Every structure is written in structure tokens, then in C-alpha cells.
Amino acid sequence: MKRKRLRKLARDKANGHSLYWRNKLIALWSGAIRSRAGYKCERCGDTKMTNAAHLIPKRVWFLRFDLRNGICLCPKCHQWDVMGSLDYSGMLFAQWLFHASESTWNNVRTMWVEMAYVESKLSTPKRPDWRAIYDKLMEAISKMEAKSS
């Protein structure tokens, strides 16, 4: 049984489209976003149980693991505060983001333009190669760490 599981893991590592690579990407992206923010909520400053949230929904797969598409939020600001949360009140959150962080707002505007362009060029969505995206994300994180050093 254990040998069978190890063979499946080896197959998954070799296949760039497997869930193995997608799950590694999720953990890597989330850690990079939270680390960049100093593990503090970028909205209220709380340090308890921070989450990495997507500014543009993760269903837009080609921006899903883009470091510009993330913000560190506490659970209240991410989901449970209906009046100003990212998930429940997008317009109020966008208004806050516009006034709070001009650079993040400009990143979101750029990504919307990229998203519209890519979606206009794609007749059918391509299956993402998670392993290639993982390698690109690792490269971007190393550049980000080099800049901060």
C-alpha cells in the first residue's frame, strides 16, 4: 500500500498539472503575501490568524498566483465583517483600497486590463501548468526578498 502511494506521489510530481503542484503553489503564494505584509492585516493592523486574500477572484487562474493579486487580511476584514469585507462588500472594500494604498490600487487596475486582454484572446481556457507557475512564483519571491535585503 505504501509503495503504491509513493508511486502516485512520484507521478504527481512529474505531472505539472497535478494537484500536488497546485497545493504547493497555494501554500507558497499565501506565505509570500503574509510575509510581505509582516503578518499584519493590511486593513486594520490585527496580527491574529491572518489570511492571504485575492483582490481579483481566484477563478481567474492566470492571476491566481500573481503576487500583485494578494493582500493580507484578518478573518474579520476578509470575510466576516459584512460592512467592509472583501468578500461581501466589494465596492466598500475597493473604496477603502483606493484611499489606503495607491500602489495596490494601481496593481489591481493593471491586472484588470491584463485579464480583459487575455480573456479576449482565449477562445477556450487552457489547462494551467501548475509546476511552471510554481517555478515563476519562486523566482518572483526570490527577487522580492533580494530587494528587501
Disulfide bonds with the S-S distance in Angstrom:
none
